[in-house]
Structures are given as structure tokens and as C-alpha cells.
Amino acid sequence: MPHITFVHGISNKPPPEPLHALWLRALAHEDGIDCATEGITSSMVYWADVMYPSPEPEAKPEESGVDLLEAGREAIPFEVPGAEGWRQNLSDNERAFVDSLGERLGTDLPLEAAAAAANKEAVGAAPRMTAKEMEAVAVLERIPLPWFIKRPLMKLLLRDVHHYLFDTNHSPRPGTSYKVRTEIRNRFLHAANSAPRDAKPHIVISHSMGTVVGYDCLKRVPQCPAVDALITIGSPLGLDEIQDKMSPEWSRKEGFPAKVSGPWINVYDAKDPVAGFDPKFANDYQRGGQKVVEDIREDNWGQWRHSITKYLKGPVLRRRVREILG
């Protein structure tokens, strides 16, 4: 009996059960893979409550003002109240990481300067940017989203990646505190171990920041169970700063997790704001110096190209999942 372990990504989410059901419905949509009728069990690594005070309600599109980025059921990445202060009092190592990755993601660019530079309206804006910031503007210019959505999304990615990779103490609500990486790793192990003992194949399907979680556990946590395949979707794992923090377990020539016995398939949309900075990384996660990761382009539609519901409806992704399921 096959089993799929799902791992969600950045921004707040609905509660665990509705979120899990959303993923299953998207994967089964029309002629897709219906886990319920095909005897495929699944589990969801849910970690939104580690980072956010309370679950996101299933907002109605007409209430969002942006049609919920055409998704209808996914949270818009607006600024998170109280989320700015985390960059104070960082260690030198943390600050170097945050500043470098922040430049690459364009998180600190003033909205008006970034938008003007992207639209080539303000010649004077460009000289005040670093090379990384200019690169960020060039990448984000290709993303069909307004800047007031792009920048908050990049800020959330920066915060979540930092908190996870540095195992930061974080209190999402009064009376509750987590060591972020420790807690989320434990949740991944619990979900992965919930697969039936005879589950074959066992596939990990991860999205966005969830790909960092899945890779970290499969590569760097000895207690993590082995799986038969890994699918990363809309992933930021191509970023140098993230790869460097996976060392010493990670190296370019030995980046492929030994706990993945079968294929690693990386699915991206070139206009996905999270994956767009470096969507292909077969060269960065080799096995024995050989390129083995399969980078697949899956073109979504509309403005919101990072949507997991769109990716799971993609024909290329579904075809490869079918092939793995046998």
C-alpha cells in the first residue's frame, strides 16, 4: 500500500485537517490521483502553528481584495503583526546569514524604489542597490504579482528559513514557545513514521519552505526513516545561503540524501516567487558527483504561481507521481 507524506510551506494555513483535505482534493481533481479510492494512505507535516498565533480561516475571495491570489482557499502573505522585531539581537553568524539572504530576496528594498527600478522609471534607484538587490529586482520583476505581495512573501520566507535553520526559540502565542527546528523535525519524524509498516512506495511531497524541512530531515537527522522518493515543489533549496547552512552534511557532490532510495523530482514554475531565484538545482545536490535530481518545469497559470493547489493539478507532476506509484 503506497503512502504519501505531505509537508506544507510558508505563510499561515488553515487547521491541519482542512489543509490535508485541500491537498488531497487538488491531487485528485478531475482525472488526478484519488488517494481515498486508490488505497493510498497519507499524512501531513503541519507546522504553521509553530510560527503563527492561530490558523487561517478559509477566507472568501470577495473578502480578500486580491481574489485570494486566484486560489480561493490559500492565505495571502500580508505582513505578519509583530514579525519585524526578530532581526534584533542576532548573533554575528545569524546576522551575516540574514543580511546575505535578505539581499538576495530583496526583503529590505523600499517598495517604491523596488517597483520603480523594476519598471525602469527611476534611474537613481539602481545605484543605491547592491548587486544582490539588483538581481532580486530582476528576478521579482518576472513574477506577475504586485510588490505589496512580493515583499511580505519574501520577508516570511526569510524569517521562516532563519528560525528553522538556526533552531530559534519562537513564541507564536502567549504561553507557548518552541525551538523551531527541533519541533518541526519531530513532527516530520512522527508523520513519516505514521506510514504503514508495509507502505511501498513511501513518497515525500513537500512544498515551499516544507522542502527545506523535508530535505533537512532526510539528509541530516539519523532517526529519519528511509523513503522511496522525494518530490520538492516550488522550492528555495537552490539558494546558496540555504545550502551553506546544510553543511557539513551537505556538499555539492554529495547533496543527495542517502535515505531516498529512488528518484528526487524537483518541480518548479519559473514565475514562482519562492523558486524563481534558482529553480533548478540538480547541479547542487549530486550523488557521487553525478547529477541525479530531475528538475521539471510545470507552468501554472494566473498571478499566484506558488499555489500548491495549482502544482498538484499539473500534468507533469501527476505523471511522475503515477510512475513512482507503479
Secondary structure as GFF3:
##gff-version 3
##sequence-region A 1 326
A	DSSP	beta_strand	3	7	.	.	.	ID=ss1
A	DSSP	alpha_helix	16	28	.	.	.	ID=ss2
A	DSSP	beta_strand	41	45	.	.	.	ID=ss3
A	DSSP	alpha_helix	48	51	.	.	.	ID=ss4
A	DSSP	alpha_helix	61	64	.	.	.	ID=ss5
A	DSSP	three_ten_helix	67	70	.	.	.	ID=ss6
A	DSSP	three_ten_helix	84	87	.	.	.	ID=ss7
A	DSSP	alpha_helix	92	105	.	.	.	ID=ss8
A	DSSP	alpha_helix	111	118	.	.	.	ID=ss9
A	DSSP	three_ten_helix	123	128	.	.	.	ID=ss10
A	DSSP	alpha_helix	131	141	.	.	.	ID=ss11
A	DSSP	alpha_helix	147	165	.	.	.	ID=ss12
A	DSSP	beta_strand	169	173	.	.	.	ID=ss13
A	DSSP	beta_strand	176	179	.	.	.	ID=ss14
A	DSSP	alpha_helix	180	193	.	.	.	ID=ss15
A	DSSP	beta_strand	202	207	.	.	.	ID=ss16
A	DSSP	alpha_helix	209	220	.	.	.	ID=ss17
A	DSSP	beta_strand	229	233	.	.	.	ID=ss18
A	DSSP	alpha_helix	240	245	.	.	.	ID=ss19
A	DSSP	beta_strand	264	268	.	.	.	ID=ss20
A	DSSP	beta_strand	294	297	.	.	.	ID=ss21
A	DSSP	alpha_helix	308	312	.	.	.	ID=ss22
A	DSSP	alpha_helix	315	325	.	.	.	ID=ss23
###
